[in-house]
Amino acid sequence: MAIEIFLGTIKKTLKKRDKIFIFGFGTFSIVKRKARIGRNPKTGQKVKIAAKFTPKFKPARAFKEAVK
């Protein structure tokens, strides 16, 4: 239940393009990825990949060191 509320809050905040910083854990943000040309690994054919917004998480230093 608490996890669902936590994730719901993160989703709502990121839809507004805001950042979320949780001290000692990390930062959630949204970044825009540019449109680019990819390649189909099966056929080798070039494929257009549209620009899109994607979530990003950057762990805090304390969190990184805690899981070493």
C-alpha positions in Angstrom: 0.0 0.0 0.0 2.7 2.5 1.0 4.7 1.6 -2.1 1.7 2.2 -4.4 1.2 5.6 -2.9 4.9 6.4 -3.2 5.1 5.4 -6.8 1.8 7.2 -7.6 3.2 10.4 -6.2 6.4 10.0 -8.2 4.4 9.4 -11.4 2.2 12.5 -10.8 5.1 14.7 -10.1 7.2 13.6 -13.1 4.2 14.1 -15.4 4.5 17.8 -14.4 8.2 17.7 -15.4 9.3 18.4 -11.8 12.2 16.7 -10.1 11.9 14.7 -6.9 14.9 14.6 -4.5 14.9 12.1 -1.7 17.8 12.9 0.7 20.1 9.9 1.0 18.4 8.0 -1.8 18.5 9.9 -5.0 16.8 12.1 -7.6 14.0 11.2 -10.0 13.6 13.4 -13.1 12.4 13.5 -16.7 14.7 13.9 -19.7 13.9 14.3 -23.3 15.5 11.9 -25.7 16.2 13.2 -29.2 14.8 11.5 -32.3 17.4 9.2 -33.8 18.0 6.5 -36.3 18.2 3.0 -34.9 18.8 -0.4 -36.5 16.6 -3.5 -36.4 19.0 -6.2 -35.0 17.2 -9.0 -36.9 17.2 -7.4 -40.4 19.8 -4.7 -40.1 17.3 -2.2 -41.6 17.4 1.4 -40.4 14.4 2.5 -38.2 13.4 6.0 -37.1 13.0 6.3 -33.3 10.8 9.2 -32.3 11.8 11.8 -29.6 10.2 11.1 -26.2 10.4 11.9 -22.5 11.8 9.2 -20.3 12.3 8.9 -16.5 15.8 9.1 -15.1 17.1 8.1 -11.6 20.4 9.3 -10.2 21.3 7.6 -6.9 22.7 9.7 -4.1 26.2 9.2 -2.9 25.1 7.8 0.4 22.8 5.2 -1.3 25.7 4.1 -3.7 28.0 3.6 -0.8 25.4 1.7 1.3 25.1 -0.9 -1.4 28.8 -1.4 -2.1 
